[in-house]
């Protein structure tokens, strides 16, 4: 059996009937099931935005680690 990573779930057929109601009633992530297996997850836009920001932060941290110890160039604010 597959793990469902949400507290709520809905069958894909039920979702097709009234997707707006599903989204409005959702309190957090909703697993979309097809034949009792998760095929997608619906998440609130605010959660997606937070995930996206976290992924950007991870990428920026990777760039910082790559550039550690690289030569620096002094600049003034006027030069920027």
Helices and strands as residue ranges (DSSP letters): E 8-11, H 12-17, H 19-25, E 30-34, E 37-42, H 45-67, G 77-79
